[in-house]
Amino acid sequence: MTESNVRIPDEHAQTLVDPKAYADGRIHETYAWLRANNAFGRAEPAGYEPFWVATRHADILEISRQNALFLNGDKSPTIVNQETDAKIREMTGGSPHLLRTLIHMDAPDHHKYRALTQAWFMPQNLRSMEDRIRGVAKAAVAQMAATGGQCDFVREVALHYPLRVVMEIMGVPPEDEPRMLMLTQELFGAADPELARKEEVDPGAKLTPGVITDFFEYFRKLSADRRANPTDDLSSVIANSMIDGQPISEFEAMSYYIIVATAGHDTTSSSTGGAIWGLAENPAELAKLKADPSLIAGLVDESIRWTTPVKTFMRTVAEPTQMGGRDLAAQDWLMLCYASGNRDEAVFDDPQAFRVDRKPNKHLAFGYGAHLCLGQHLAKMEMRILWEELIPRLASLELAGEPQMSQAVFVNGPKTLPIRFKMS
């Protein structure tokens, strides 16, 4: 394979690391070109370490299966430019990570830390929470109805419903939810001028030390309280966890709180917004749901596929291997493009279409293998319950303006979603 055949053209390589491209939709044009012309090529955008790019569903799945070969911990598991990487390593004494969460870990630590909370997120445990979650959903629908038929669905409903659920599970009081929402948006929206903390707007979308410090300060107090006065919430589980017979370190405990508190609601908010966006643009799909409520499960999966909130993750090659017809060297960096895999023409019929009755729907939005999303069952249950409460009452739905997506290469989704609707 010649160098020219392996290297991704600069215009597409630059799009892969441009946060604005994930907001304006250009990323999907690049993904389509790559799947058709260079599905596993090497990107060399200016200012970044070169990296391989997996855009096919099959390659993403195969890489995700092989966690001993494709690592999370050696380099940043999220895309970061060389300048930001150097700053992080300087701040941490050589580590590429400002946090050490499950997404930064490999075996054996990953399994040990995942096991600390895994039981909380299993379906049998979540079933006991269904009534509480339904109460939150009913309140969200009532709030939407009270707007009088027009609202920004993201800002008035989608951001707050999953946030309330996760904060209740963690034991964070309602009065602290605005702070958690703001910090989450500043963390994931570090490259978005409207969402980022003004002094920390970072095109590399990774260097957010002030935001992380604020998270640490909040959860340090919460953790100390839960060690002294444990309750039945998830924060108590983390605060009192043991690894290899020793208490979990403060750094890893704070990291754990952050990943649960942020990923636990932000991605669900994005898919929830994506569902309403898709239905507003496709009234026939809403009619299908109203005629057959059993399709709500399909709406949940299709909105997750169509939105794919986690757009990319990075992996580092442990030893020389082959993938996608290419020869990879040890310590090569590679990007998994989930939103591309979820629109792969080889797997999905008419992948650009939004279909609530899509079957099968083998999307990759939750990842695969050892790093399969810990909260996938909670996310799907939250969305199912909300749609069970809202869809039967939703008589009509349309866009009332141009929706906007957030600017981010790692996690992004609808930022504003103006709608008009009628409810029964």
C-alpha positions as CSV (number, residue, x, y, z in Angstrom):
1,M,0.0,0.0,0.0
2,T,1.5,3.3,-1.1
3,E,1.8,6.3,1.2
4,S,-0.6,8.3,-1.0
5,N,-3.2,5.6,-0.7
6,V,-2.9,5.4,3.1
7,R,-2.9,9.1,3.9
8,I,-6.2,10.8,4.3
9,P,-6.4,14.1,2.2
10,D,-5.7,17.1,4.4
11,E,-9.1,18.6,4.0
12,H,-10.7,15.5,5.5
13,A,-8.0,15.1,8.1
14,Q,-8.6,18.6,9.3
15,T,-12.4,18.1,9.4
16,L,-11.9,15.2,11.8
17,V,-10.4,17.5,14.4
18,D,-12.5,20.6,13.7
19,P,-15.1,21.0,16.4
20,K,-17.2,23.2,14.1
21,A,-17.5,20.4,11.6
22,Y,-19.3,18.3,14.2
23,A,-21.8,21.2,14.7
24,D,-22.5,22.1,11.1
25,G,-22.7,18.5,9.7
26,R,-19.6,18.6,7.5
27,I,-18.2,15.6,9.6
28,H,-20.8,13.3,8.0
29,E,-19.7,14.3,4.5
30,T,-16.1,13.4,5.5
31,Y,-17.2,10.2,7.0
32,A,-19.1,9.2,3.9
33,W,-16.1,10.0,1.7
34,L,-13.8,8.0,4.0
35,R,-16.1,4.9,4.1
36,A,-16.2,5.0,0.3
37,N,-12.5,5.8,-0.4
38,N,-10.2,5.3,2.6
39,A,-12.1,3.5,5.4
40,F,-9.0,2.9,7.5
41,G,-6.5,5.6,6.6
42,R,-4.0,7.8,8.4
43,A,-4.8,11.4,9.2
44,E,-2.0,14.0,9.6
45,P,-3.8,17.2,10.6
46,A,-1.6,20.2,11.4
47,G,-0.7,20.3,15.1
48,Y,-1.7,16.7,15.9
49,E,0.2,13.5,16.2
50,P,-0.7,11.4,13.1
51,F,-3.5,8.8,13.8
52,W,-5.3,6.0,12.1
53,V,-9.1,6.5,11.5
54,A,-11.6,3.7,11.7
55,T,-14.9,4.7,9.9
56,R,-16.4,1.3,9.1
57,H,-18.8,-0.5,11.6
58,A,-16.8,-3.8,11.2
59,D,-13.4,-2.2,12.0
60,I,-14.7,-0.3,15.0
61,L,-16.3,-3.5,16.3
62,E,-13.2,-5.5,15.8
63,I,-11.0,-2.9,17.5
64,S,-13.4,-2.6,20.4
65,R,-13.3,-6.4,20.9
66,Q,-9.5,-6.5,21.4
67,N,-8.9,-4.5,24.6
68,A,-5.5,-6.0,25.2
69,L,-4.3,-4.9,21.8
70,F,-5.9,-1.5,21.5
71,L,-5.3,0.4,24.8
72,N,-7.0,3.3,26.5
73,G,-4.3,4.3,29.0
74,D,-1.1,4.8,27.1
75,K,-2.2,8.1,25.4
76,S,-5.2,10.3,25.7
77,P,-8.4,8.3,24.9
78,T,-9.9,11.5,23.5
79,I,-8.4,13.5,20.6
80,V,-6.0,16.2,21.8
81,N,-3.6,18.4,19.9
82,Q,0.2,18.2,20.6
83,E,0.3,21.6,22.3
84,T,-2.5,20.6,24.7
85,D,-1.0,17.2,25.3
86,A,2.4,18.8,26.2
87,K,0.6,21.1,28.7
88,I,-1.2,18.3,30.3
89,R,1.9,16.2,30.7
90,E,3.7,19.2,32.2
91,M,0.9,19.7,34.7
92,T,0.7,16.0,35.6
93,G,4.4,15.1,35.7
94,G,4.2,13.1,32.5
95,S,0.8,11.6,32.4
96,P,-1.4,12.3,29.4
97,H,-4.5,12.3,31.7
98,L,-6.0,15.1,33.8
99,L,-8.4,12.5,35.1
100,R,-8.3,8.7,35.7
101,T,-11.7,7.4,34.9
102,L,-12.9,4.1,33.4
103,I,-12.2,5.4,29.9
104,H,-8.5,6.0,30.9
105,M,-8.0,2.5,32.2
106,D,-7.0,-0.9,30.8
107,A,-6.9,-4.3,32.4
108,P,-6.6,-5.2,35.2
109,D,-7.6,-1.9,36.8
110,H,-10.5,-1.2,34.4
111,H,-12.3,-4.4,35.5
112,K,-11.7,-3.7,39.2
113,Y,-13.0,-0.1,39.1
114,R,-15.9,-0.9,36.8
115,A,-17.0,-3.6,39.3
116,L,-17.4,-1.1,42.1
117,T,-20.6,0.4,40.6
118,Q,-21.6,-2.1,37.9
119,A,-24.4,-3.7,40.0
120,W,-26.0,-0.3,40.4
121,F,-26.5,-0.1,36.6
122,M,-27.8,-3.5,36.0
123,P,-31.5,-3.9,34.9
124,Q,-32.6,-5.8,38.0
125,N,-31.4,-2.9,40.2
126,L,-32.8,-0.2,37.9
127,R,-36.3,-1.7,37.9
128,S,-36.6,-0.7,41.5
129,M,-36.0,2.9,40.4
130,E,-38.6,3.0,37.7
131,D,-41.4,4.6,39.7
132,R,-39.0,7.4,40.9
133,I,-37.9,8.0,37.3
134,R,-41.4,8.0,36.0
135,G,-42.2,10.7,38.5
136,V,-39.4,12.8,37.1
137,A,-40.6,12.2,33.6
138,K,-44.2,13.2,34.4
139,A,-42.8,16.5,35.9
140,A,-40.7,17.1,32.7
141,V,-43.8,16.5,30.5
142,A,-45.9,18.8,32.7
143,Q,-43.2,21.5,32.4
144,M,-43.2,21.2,28.6
145,A,-47.0,21.4,28.5
146,A,-46.8,24.6,30.6
147,T,-44.8,26.4,28.0
148,G,-47.9,26.8,25.9
149,G,-46.9,25.0,22.7
150,Q,-43.5,26.4,21.9
151,C,-40.2,25.9,23.6
152,D,-36.5,25.1,23.2
153,F,-36.7,21.4,23.9
154,V,-33.1,21.0,24.7
155,R,-32.8,23.9,27.1
156,E,-36.2,23.4,28.8
157,V,-36.6,19.6,28.9
158,A,-33.8,17.5,27.5
159,L,-31.0,19.0,29.6
160,H,-32.8,18.7,32.9
161,Y,-34.7,15.4,32.8
162,P,-31.7,13.0,32.8
163,L,-29.7,15.4,35.0
164,R,-32.4,15.1,37.7
165,V,-32.4,11.3,37.5
166,V,-28.6,10.9,37.7
167,M,-28.2,13.5,40.5
168,E,-30.9,11.7,42.5
169,I,-29.1,8.4,42.1
170,M,-25.8,10.1,43.2
171,G,-27.5,11.9,46.1
172,V,-26.7,15.4,44.8
173,P,-29.4,17.8,46.1
174,P,-31.7,19.6,43.5
175,E,-30.3,23.0,44.4
176,D,-26.9,21.9,43.1
177,E,-28.1,20.7,39.7
178,P,-27.5,24.0,37.9
179,R,-23.9,23.9,39.0
180,M,-23.5,20.3,37.8
181,L,-25.1,21.2,34.4
182,M,-22.9,24.2,34.0
183,L,-19.7,22.3,34.8
184,T,-20.7,19.4,32.5
185,Q,-21.2,21.8,29.6
186,E,-17.9,23.5,30.3
187,L,-16.1,20.2,30.4
188,F,-17.6,18.6,27.2
189,G,-18.1,22.0,25.4
190,A,-14.5,23.2,25.9
191,A,-14.2,23.9,22.2
192,D,-17.6,25.7,21.9
193,P,-17.5,29.4,22.6
194,E,-21.0,29.4,23.9
195,L,-20.6,26.6,26.3
196,A,-16.9,26.7,27.4
197,R,-15.6,28.6,30.4
198,K,-14.5,31.8,28.8
199,E,-10.9,31.6,30.0
200,E,-10.6,27.9,29.0
201,V,-11.9,27.8,25.4
202,D,-9.7,25.1,24.0
203,P,-9.8,24.0,20.3
204,G,-8.0,20.8,21.5
205,A,-11.1,20.2,23.7
206,K,-9.2,18.7,26.6
207,L,-7.5,21.3,28.7
208,T,-10.1,22.3,31.3
209,P,-8.1,22.4,34.6
210,G,-10.4,25.1,36.2
211,V,-13.5,23.1,35.5
212,I,-12.0,19.9,36.8
213,T,-10.8,21.7,39.9
214,D,-14.3,22.9,40.6
215,F,-15.7,19.4,40.2
216,F,-13.0,18.1,42.6
217,E,-13.9,20.7,45.2
218,Y,-17.6,19.8,45.1
219,F,-17.2,16.1,45.1
220,R,-14.4,16.2,47.8
221,K,-17.0,17.6,50.2
222,L,-19.7,15.1,49.1
223,S,-17.3,12.2,49.4
224,A,-16.1,13.2,52.9
225,D,-19.8,13.4,54.0
226,R,-20.6,10.0,52.6
227,R,-17.6,8.4,54.3
228,A,-18.8,9.8,57.6
229,N,-22.5,9.3,57.0
230,P,-23.0,6.7,54.3
231,T,-26.4,6.4,52.7
232,D,-27.9,4.2,50.0
233,D,-26.8,6.4,47.1
234,L,-24.1,5.9,44.5
235,S,-21.9,8.5,46.0
236,S,-21.6,6.5,49.1
237,V,-20.6,3.4,47.1
238,I,-17.7,5.4,45.5
239,A,-16.7,7.1,48.7
240,N,-16.3,3.8,50.6
241,S,-14.9,1.7,47.8
242,M,-11.9,-0.6,48.2
243,I,-9.4,-1.7,45.6
244,D,-7.1,-4.6,46.4
245,G,-8.0,-4.2,50.1
246,Q,-7.1,-0.5,50.1
247,P,-9.5,2.6,50.0
248,I,-9.8,4.1,46.6
249,S,-7.5,7.1,46.1
250,E,-8.9,10.6,46.3
251,F,-7.8,11.3,42.7
252,E,-9.5,8.2,41.3
253,A,-12.6,8.7,43.5
254,M,-13.0,12.3,42.2
255,S,-12.5,11.1,38.6
256,Y,-15.2,8.4,39.2
257,Y,-17.7,11.0,40.5
258,I,-17.0,13.2,37.4
259,I,-17.5,10.5,34.8
260,V,-20.8,9.3,36.4
261,A,-22.1,12.8,37.0
262,T,-21.3,14.1,33.5
263,A,-21.6,11.2,31.1
264,G,-24.5,10.0,33.1
265,H,-26.7,12.7,31.9
266,D,-25.1,14.6,29.0
267,T,-25.2,11.8,26.4
268,T,-28.8,10.9,27.4
269,S,-29.8,14.6,27.0
270,S,-28.3,14.6,23.5
271,S,-30.2,11.5,22.4
272,T,-33.4,12.8,23.9
273,G,-33.0,16.0,22.0
274,G,-32.1,14.0,18.9
275,A,-35.3,12.0,19.2
276,I,-37.5,15.1,19.2
277,W,-35.5,16.6,16.3
278,G,-35.9,13.5,14.3
279,L,-39.7,13.3,15.0
280,A,-40.2,17.0,14.2
281,E,-38.6,16.5,10.8
282,N,-40.4,13.2,10.1
283,P,-44.1,13.5,11.2
284,A,-44.8,10.1,9.7
285,E,-42.5,8.6,12.3
286,L,-44.5,10.3,15.1
287,A,-47.7,8.9,13.5
288,K,-46.2,5.4,13.7
289,L,-45.5,5.8,17.4
290,K,-48.9,7.1,18.2
291,A,-50.5,4.2,16.3
292,D,-48.2,1.6,17.9
293,P,-46.7,2.6,21.2
294,S,-44.7,-0.7,21.2
295,L,-42.3,1.1,18.8
296,I,-41.1,3.3,21.6
297,A,-38.2,0.9,22.2
298,G,-37.3,1.4,18.5
299,L,-37.4,5.2,18.9
300,V,-34.9,4.9,21.8
301,D,-32.4,3.0,19.8
302,E,-32.9,5.0,16.6
303,S,-32.4,8.3,18.4
304,I,-29.2,7.0,20.0
305,R,-27.9,5.7,16.6
306,W,-28.9,8.9,14.7
307,T,-27.5,11.3,17.3
308,T,-24.4,9.2,18.5
309,P,-23.5,11.6,21.3
310,V,-20.0,10.1,21.8
311,K,-18.5,10.8,18.4
312,T,-15.0,9.6,18.8
313,F,-12.7,7.7,21.1
314,M,-8.9,7.1,20.7
315,R,-7.0,3.9,21.2
316,T,-3.2,3.2,21.3
317,V,-1.8,0.1,19.6
318,A,0.0,-2.2,22.1
319,E,2.1,-4.2,19.6
320,P,2.5,-4.4,15.8
321,T,-0.7,-5.7,14.1
322,Q,-2.9,-5.4,11.1
323,M,-6.3,-3.8,10.9
324,G,-8.4,-2.7,7.9
325,G,-5.7,-3.9,5.5
326,R,-3.0,-1.6,7.1
327,D,0.1,-2.4,9.1
328,L,0.0,-0.7,12.5
329,A,3.1,-0.2,14.7
330,A,3.3,-0.3,18.5
331,Q,2.2,3.1,20.0
332,D,0.3,4.1,16.9
333,W,-2.8,6.2,17.8
334,L,-6.1,5.6,16.2
335,M,-9.6,7.2,16.2
336,L,-12.8,5.2,16.4
337,C,-15.5,7.2,14.6
338,Y,-18.8,5.9,16.1
339,A,-21.0,8.3,14.2
340,S,-19.6,7.0,11.0
341,G,-20.0,3.3,12.0
342,N,-23.6,4.1,12.9
343,R,-24.3,5.3,9.3
344,D,-22.3,2.6,7.5
345,E,-24.2,1.7,4.4
346,A,-22.9,-1.9,4.7
347,V,-24.8,-2.3,7.9
348,F,-27.8,0.0,7.9
349,D,-30.4,0.4,5.2
350,D,-30.8,4.0,4.2
351,P,-28.6,5.1,7.2
352,Q,-29.3,8.8,6.9
353,A,-33.0,8.3,7.5
354,F,-34.6,8.5,10.9
355,R,-36.8,5.3,11.4
356,V,-38.4,4.4,14.6
357,D,-39.1,0.9,13.3
358,R,-35.5,0.2,12.1
359,K,-34.7,-3.5,12.6
360,P,-32.1,-4.7,13.2
361,N,-30.4,-1.7,14.7
362,K,-26.9,-2.8,15.6
363,H,-25.6,0.7,16.5
364,L,-22.3,1.2,18.2
365,A,-23.2,4.3,20.2
366,F,-22.6,2.6,23.6
367,G,-19.3,1.1,22.4
368,Y,-18.5,-2.6,22.6
369,G,-16.3,-5.0,24.5
370,A,-14.9,-4.2,28.0
371,H,-15.6,-0.5,27.6
372,L,-19.3,-1.0,26.8
373,C,-21.1,2.0,28.4
374,L,-21.7,1.3,32.1
375,G,-24.9,3.3,32.1
376,Q,-26.5,2.0,28.9
377,H,-29.5,0.4,30.6
378,L,-30.2,3.5,32.7
379,A,-30.1,5.7,29.6
380,K,-32.4,3.5,27.6
381,M,-34.8,3.2,30.5
382,E,-34.9,7.0,31.1
383,M,-35.7,7.7,27.5
384,R,-38.3,4.9,27.3
385,I,-40.2,6.2,30.3
386,L,-40.1,9.8,29.0
387,W,-41.6,8.8,25.7
388,E,-44.2,6.6,27.3
389,E,-45.4,9.7,29.2
390,L,-45.0,12.2,26.3
391,I,-45.8,10.5,23.0
392,P,-49.5,9.6,23.8
393,R,-50.1,13.3,24.6
394,L,-48.2,14.8,21.6
395,A,-50.8,15.7,19.0
396,S,-48.4,17.5,16.6
397,L,-44.7,18.5,16.5
398,E,-42.6,20.7,14.2
399,L,-39.4,22.8,14.3
400,A,-39.9,26.4,15.2
401,G,-36.4,27.5,14.1
402,E,-33.0,26.1,13.1
403,P,-31.6,23.6,15.7
404,Q,-27.9,24.0,16.6
405,M,-25.4,21.3,17.5
406,S,-22.6,21.9,20.0
407,Q,-19.0,22.2,18.8
408,A,-17.1,19.2,20.0
409,V,-15.1,16.3,18.6
410,F,-15.6,14.0,21.6
411,V,-19.1,14.4,22.9
412,N,-21.7,16.5,21.1
413,G,-25.4,16.8,20.5
414,P,-28.2,19.3,20.0
415,K,-27.5,22.6,21.8
416,T,-30.7,24.4,20.9
417,L,-33.9,22.8,19.5
418,P,-36.8,25.3,19.0
419,I,-40.1,23.4,18.5
420,R,-43.9,24.1,18.2
421,F,-46.2,21.4,19.4
422,K,-49.8,20.6,20.5
423,M,-50.5,18.4,23.5
424,S,-53.7,16.6,24.4
